Amino acid sequence: MPPGFAFPTMWLREQLRMTPKQKCVLDNLESLKQLPEYSHLLKVIESDILLSKQIGRNVGTALMYGFVPADDVVRRLILTATEDGSTLVFSSDTFESQYRTLENACYSDTIPVTTVVPLYGLAAPNEPIHLTTEAEIDALSDEETGRCLDANILPRVFPDTPFVSVEANLKCLRIRAEMKKMVDMSGDDRAQYRPEARAFREKVHDRVDEVLRVLRIFKRGSVSPATFLHHSPHFFLHGRYAWTHSAVRPDVWPQERLQLSISEISEFTQFCKAAERAKTKKFLDNALRRFGYAGDRHRADDKLVDLMISAESLFLSDSGEPKERGEMRYRLAQRAAVFIDHPTYTRKQLQKYFRGAYDARSSIVHGETPKDLHAPEGESLTLPQFTEATEQLMRAALKKAVSIINAEGSLRNWDDLVLGS
């Protein structure tokens, strides 16, 4: 199904998300406030020592917080108590469950925060793909879509228009974490919370980058993130959110989507774990990261530079010493030729290709336009075509390197690989 268009009107979305029972409660809220039960519930909340210390104050985290008036707490209790069942008959079991949720929210020293990152270009089965205990790839839920529309973070379909892209079955990366709860936060004191908020955002950014690079190495295709949405199921932060801008411009309608089939899910999750273990090797971590950065580039020349930095990190990992820096072009091409397994290209063809790739990279970084670009079999290529071919070869090389590191703990000595042990 093609992407759809949505006009982000908050009032309309709130009305659509609200059940008829909840709308009835809100329409008659002033009448409910006149009931003795309402006043009694307010007194119960205000008489609780721990609750009273947080009611009527700012409560939240370094990332987001909100003022918690007693009337809003009562209203939330009433609304949530009407979510179950088909009538407006009061349910003591439902109410007590919600009240326990309120108490747990007060007693806890931390607040759960969920980060949702829409992933444009990713096509995957409907079931969640569990990466770790705190991270998963899943379809964006209706509630999450509504939150993204409320926060106005989905990319615009056309510039200077109110329309945003709401792709059918849009996938997202969902990350769960805990943050320290803070009470009596003041807007005047926000500066003291900024370091913790910045550290949290950077940690989330790193996690998103890791997942994107593994997706891009695992399989060909374009996938890019939209702005990150942070929200919390915490009782006091209902409806609150914060956001972190993505470092790249998302490709809303990519020419080639990254397609994961049901049969590939198990292999992909295993590869995620293998890549996580392999990145303990600094040179391989650098190679994986630069390959991931290449996927963020919209220009072929920028992308080729990142791909060749990835190649240098992998194939010239022993070039830190001055005596090992001679004729890096030759050594990179030779090592790539003997390391990369390809069903049709010979080692001689691969060696010649990577000499050309190294020259093309040098031309770009020195402000020139690469010329005489050829495929391994000799066919003349444009720069975008040459970059795509380099990406395919580096993908194969990195997947092999991750596999070897996990199986043997390290790569073979390059001299042994090239000359024979």
Residue pairs with C-beta under 8 A, 6 or more apart in sequence:
1 168
1 169
2 168
3 157
3 165
3 166
3 167
3 168
3 252
3 253
4 165
4 166
4 167
4 168
5 157
5 163
5 164
5 165
5 166
6 149
6 154
6 163
6 164
6 166
7 162
7 163
8 149
8 150
8 152
8 162
8 164
10 149
10 150
13 146
13 149
13 150
15 23
17 142
17 143
17 146
18 26
19 82
19 83
21 82
21 83
21 87
21 88
22 79
22 82
22 83
24 88
25 32
25 78
25 79
25 82
25 88
26 79
29 75
32 38
32 78
33 71
38 74
41 74
41 77
42 70
42 71
42 74
45 51
45 52
45 55
45 70
45 73
45 74
46 52
46 55
46 70
48 106
50 106
50 107
51 102
51 103
51 106
53 183
54 68
54 106
54 183
54 236
55 68
55 69
55 70
55 73
56 67
56 68
56 69
56 70
57 67
57 68
57 183
57 184
58 65
58 66
58 67
58 68
58 183
58 184
58 185
58 186
59 65
59 66
59 68
59 181
59 182
59 183
59 185
59 236
59 237
60 66
60 111
60 181
60 182
60 185
60 236
60 237
60 240
61 111
61 113
61 179
61 180
61 181
61 182
61 197
61 232
62 179
62 180
62 182
62 193
62 194
62 196
62 197
62 200
63 113
63 179
63 197
63 200
63 201
63 230
63 242
64 230
64 232
64 237
64 240
64 241
64 242
65 182
65 185
65 237
65 240
66 236
66 237
66 240
68 236
73 102
73 235
76 235
76 238
77 95
77 98
77 99
77 102
80 94
80 98
81 90
81 91
81 94
81 95
81 98
82 88
83 94
84 91
84 94
85 91
85 94
101 235
102 235
105 234
105 235
105 236
108 181
109 180
109 181
110 178
110 179
110 180
110 181
111 178
111 179
111 180
111 181
111 232
111 234
111 237
112 176
112 177
112 178
112 232
112 233
112 234
113 176
113 177
113 178
113 179
113 200
113 230
113 231
113 232
114 174
114 175
114 176
114 177
114 230
114 231
114 232
114 233
115 174
115 175
115 176
115 177
115 204
115 228
115 229
115 230
115 244
116 140
116 144
116 147
116 148
116 172
116 173
116 174
116 228
116 229
116 230
116 231
117 172
117 173
117 174
117 175
117 208
117 225
117 226
117 228
117 229
117 246
118 140
118 148
118 153
118 154
118 170
118 171
118 172
118 225
118 226
118 250
119 137
119 170
119 171
119 172
119 173
119 223
119 224
119 225
119 226
120 155
120 165
120 167
120 170
120 223
120 224
120 225
120 226
120 250
120 251
120 252
120 253
120 254
121 221
121 222
121 223
121 224
121 251
121 254
121 257
121 258
122 137
122 171
122 215
122 221
122 223
122 257
122 258
122 260
123 171
123 257
123 258
123 259
123 260
124 137
124 171
124 259
124 260
124 265
125 260
125 261
125 262
125 265
126 139
126 169
127 265
128 136
128 137
128 138
129 136
129 137
129 138
129 260
129 265
129 268
129 269
130 136
130 269
131 137
131 211
131 269
131 272
134 175
134 176
134 177
135 173
135 174
135 175
135 176
135 207
135 211
136 173
136 174
137 171
137 172
137 173
137 174
137 211
138 171
138 172
138 174
139 169
139 170
139 171
139 172
140 148
140 170
140 171
140 172
144 172
144 229
145 166
145 170
147 229
147 231
147 241
148 154
148 226
148 229
149 164
149 166
150 241
151 227
151 229
151 241
151 243
152 164
153 226
153 227
153 229
153 243
154 164
154 165
154 166
154 226
155 164
155 165
155 226
155 250
155 252
156 163
156 164
156 165
157 163
157 164
157 165
157 252
165 252
165 253
167 252
173 208
173 211
173 225
175 204
175 207
175 208
177 200
177 203
177 204
179 196
179 200
180 196
182 193
185 193
201 228
201 244
204 228
204 230
204 244
205 228
205 244
205 247
208 225
208 228
209 289
209 292
210 276
211 272
212 223
212 224
212 225
212 292
212 295
213 275
213 288
213 289
213 291
213 292
213 295
214 268
214 271
214 272
214 275
214 288
215 223
215 258
215 268
216 223
216 258
216 291
216 292
216 294
216 295
216 395
217 271
217 275
217 288
217 291
217 292
217 395
217 398
217 399
217 402
218 268
218 271
218 399
219 258
219 259
219 260
219 264
219 268
220 256
220 258
220 391
220 392
220 395
221 254
221 256
221 257
221 258
221 259
222 251
222 254
222 255
222 256
222 257
222 258
222 295
223 254
223 257
223 258
223 295
224 246
224 248
224 249
224 250
224 251
224 254
224 295
224 296
225 246
225 248
225 250
226 246
226 250
227 243
227 244
227 245
227 246
228 243
228 244
228 245
228 246
229 241
229 242
229 243
230 241
230 242
230 243
230 244
231 237
231 240
231 241
231 242
232 240
247 296
248 296
249 298
251 298
260 268
271 399
271 402
274 402
274 403
274 405
274 406
275 288
275 402
277 405
277 406
278 284
278 285
278 288
278 401
278 402
278 405
278 406
279 285
279 288
281 405
281 410
283 313
283 314
283 317
284 313
284 314
284 317
284 398
284 401
284 402
284 405
286 310
286 313
287 310
287 311
287 313
287 314
287 398
287 401
288 310
288 398
288 402
290 306
290 307
290 309
290 310
290 313
291 306
291 307
291 310
291 394
291 395
291 398
293 306
294 303
294 304
294 306
294 307
294 310
294 391
295 303
297 303
297 306
300 383
300 384
300 386
300 387
301 364
301 370
301 383
301 387
303 387
303 391
304 357
304 360
304 361
304 364
304 370
304 383
304 386
304 387
304 390
305 361
305 364
305 365
307 357
307 387
307 390
307 391
307 394
308 357
308 358
308 360
308 361
308 390
310 394
310 398
311 332
311 336
311 354
311 357
311 390
311 394
311 397
312 319
312 328
312 332
314 397
314 398
314 401
315 331
315 332
315 335
315 336
315 339
315 397
315 414
316 328
316 331
316 332
316 335
317 411
318 324
318 414
319 325
319 328
319 331
328 358
329 355
329 358
329 359
330 355
331 414
332 354
332 358
333 350
333 351
333 352
333 353
333 354
333 355
333 358
334 351
334 418
335 414
335 417
335 418
336 350
336 351
336 354
336 393
336 397
337 347
337 348
337 350
337 351
337 354
338 347
338 417
338 418
339 397
339 400
339 417
340 350
340 393
340 396
340 397
340 400
341 396
341 400
342 350
342 376
342 393
342 396
344 377
345 353
345 376
345 377
349 376
349 377
350 376
350 393
352 376
353 374
353 375
353 376
353 389
353 393
354 393
356 372
356 373
356 374
357 386
357 390
359 370
360 370
360 373
360 383
360 386
363 369
363 370
363 371
364 370
369 383
370 383
370 386
373 380
373 381
373 382
373 383
373 385
373 386
374 380
374 381
374 386
375 381
375 385
375 386
375 389
376 389
381 389
401 411
404 411
404 412
405 411
412 421
413 421
